[in-house]
Amino acid sequence: MLDISDNKDRSVCHILMIGNNYDFFLYGLPLFQGYYTIHDMWGLNIGYIPHRESRKDFLFKAPLPTQVLEIITPNYKLQLLAVLFIGAAYLGYAVIEPAAKTEYGSGTTSYYALLTAYGICALICIWLIYVIAVKVFFPEPEKP
């Protein structure tokens, strides 16, 4: 268990476990290391006591957490948009800008015109790719 409360007063705890397809949860190995554990499946309890060679302290009973953690769903649409912008910026930096500098020379009007045109085209392409990707990968749920 990990204390994630602001004041470290154990009012908000995060349990280090992974769900599975069975009728029980499995806590992470770091939680078990150094302790002898007793699993009482019928009494719904787990007991911990440091084994003889452990350097860990005895656990003590603490008050129950007062807040419930919420599961945050990743915003995949925002991540997609960020990847598109980063990709376009890299393409402009690594390919378009050196080509414009070689062709027109740095600081000329044509150089800046080409970079501006690329920026406008990149924004339009990002918008089109984003709209198409959202429709393909994040379809709206059908109404009943």
C-alpha positions as CSV (number, residue, x, y, z in Angstrom):
1,M,0.0,0.0,0.0
2,L,1.3,3.4,-0.9
3,D,0.3,6.6,1.0
4,I,-0.5,9.2,-1.6
5,S,-2.3,11.7,0.7
6,D,-1.1,15.3,0.6
7,N,-0.1,15.4,4.3
8,K,1.2,11.8,4.4
9,D,-1.4,11.1,7.1
10,R,-2.6,7.9,5.4
11,S,-6.0,9.3,4.6
12,V,-5.6,8.3,0.9
13,C,-3.8,5.1,0.0
14,H,-3.1,3.4,-3.3
15,I,-3.1,-0.4,-3.3
16,L,-0.3,-1.9,-5.5
17,M,-2.2,-4.7,-7.2
18,I,-3.1,-6.0,-10.6
19,G,-6.5,-7.3,-11.6
20,N,-6.9,-10.6,-13.4
21,N,-9.6,-13.0,-14.7
22,Y,-9.7,-15.0,-11.4
23,D,-11.8,-14.5,-8.2
24,F,-8.9,-12.7,-6.4
25,F,-6.4,-10.0,-6.8
26,L,-2.7,-10.5,-6.7
27,Y,-0.6,-7.8,-4.9
28,G,2.8,-6.9,-6.3
29,L,5.9,-8.8,-5.2
30,P,7.4,-5.8,-3.5
31,L,4.6,-5.9,-1.0
32,F,5.3,-9.5,-0.1
33,Q,9.1,-9.3,0.1
34,G,10.3,-9.5,3.7
35,Y,7.0,-10.7,5.1
36,Y,5.4,-14.0,5.8
37,T,1.8,-13.7,4.6
38,I,-1.3,-15.5,5.6
39,H,-4.2,-15.4,3.2
40,D,-7.6,-16.1,4.8
41,M,-9.9,-16.3,1.8
42,W,-13.0,-17.1,3.8
43,G,-12.5,-14.4,6.4
44,L,-11.4,-11.9,3.7
45,N,-8.1,-11.0,5.5
46,I,-4.4,-11.0,4.8
47,G,-1.9,-11.1,7.6
48,Y,1.7,-9.9,7.4
49,I,4.5,-10.5,9.7
50,P,8.2,-9.8,9.0
51,H,10.1,-13.1,8.7
52,R,13.2,-13.8,10.8
53,E,15.7,-12.4,8.3
54,S,13.6,-9.4,7.2
55,R,14.7,-5.8,7.8
56,K,11.1,-4.6,7.5
57,D,9.1,-3.3,10.5
58,F,5.9,-4.8,11.9
59,L,2.8,-3.4,10.2
60,F,0.2,-1.6,12.3
61,K,-3.4,-1.1,11.9
62,A,-4.2,2.3,10.4
63,P,-7.5,4.1,9.9
64,L,-9.3,3.3,6.7
65,P,-8.9,5.8,3.8
66,T,-11.5,8.5,3.7
67,Q,-11.3,9.2,-0.1
68,V,-11.9,7.0,-3.1
69,L,-9.5,7.0,-6.0
70,E,-10.9,7.6,-9.4
71,I,-9.7,5.8,-12.5
72,I,-8.5,8.3,-15.1
73,T,-9.1,7.3,-18.7
74,P,-6.4,8.4,-21.1
75,N,-7.4,10.9,-23.7
76,Y,-6.3,9.1,-26.8
77,K,-7.6,11.8,-29.1
78,L,-5.4,14.4,-27.4
79,Q,-2.5,12.0,-27.7
80,L,-3.1,11.5,-31.4
81,L,-3.2,15.3,-31.9
82,A,0.1,15.7,-30.0
83,V,1.8,13.0,-32.1
84,L,0.6,14.6,-35.3
85,F,1.9,18.0,-34.3
86,I,5.2,16.6,-33.1
87,G,5.6,14.6,-36.4
88,A,4.8,17.7,-38.5
89,A,7.2,19.8,-36.5
90,Y,10.0,17.2,-36.9
91,L,9.4,16.9,-40.6
92,G,9.6,20.7,-40.9
93,Y,12.7,20.9,-38.9
94,A,14.6,17.9,-40.3
95,V,13.5,18.0,-44.0
96,I,11.7,21.2,-45.1
97,E,13.9,23.8,-43.4
98,P,17.3,22.4,-44.6
99,A,15.9,22.0,-48.1
100,A,14.6,25.6,-48.1
101,K,17.9,26.9,-46.7
102,T,19.8,25.0,-49.4
103,E,17.5,26.1,-52.2
104,Y,16.9,29.8,-51.3
105,G,19.4,30.7,-48.6
106,S,18.7,31.4,-45.0
107,G,16.7,34.6,-44.3
108,T,15.4,35.3,-47.8
109,T,11.8,36.1,-48.6
110,S,11.4,32.8,-50.6
111,Y,12.9,30.9,-47.6
112,Y,10.2,32.3,-45.2
113,A,7.5,31.9,-47.8
114,L,8.3,28.2,-48.2
115,L,8.3,27.7,-44.5
116,T,5.0,29.6,-44.1
117,A,3.4,27.5,-46.9
118,Y,4.6,24.3,-45.2
119,G,3.2,25.4,-41.9
120,I,-0.2,26.1,-43.4
121,C,-0.2,22.8,-45.4
122,A,0.9,21.0,-42.3
123,L,-1.9,22.4,-40.2
124,I,-4.5,21.5,-42.9
125,C,-3.0,17.9,-43.1
126,I,-3.0,17.5,-39.3
127,W,-6.7,18.6,-39.2
128,L,-7.7,16.2,-42.0
129,I,-5.7,13.2,-40.6
130,Y,-7.1,13.9,-37.1
131,V,-10.7,14.0,-38.4
132,I,-10.3,10.8,-40.4
133,A,-8.5,9.0,-37.6
134,V,-11.1,10.0,-35.0
135,K,-13.9,8.7,-37.2
136,V,-12.0,5.4,-37.9
137,F,-10.5,4.7,-34.5
138,F,-13.0,6.4,-32.1
139,P,-16.4,5.9,-33.7
140,E,-19.5,7.3,-32.0
141,P,-21.5,4.6,-30.2
142,E,-24.7,3.6,-32.0
143,K,-27.9,5.0,-30.5
144,P,-30.4,2.3,-29.4
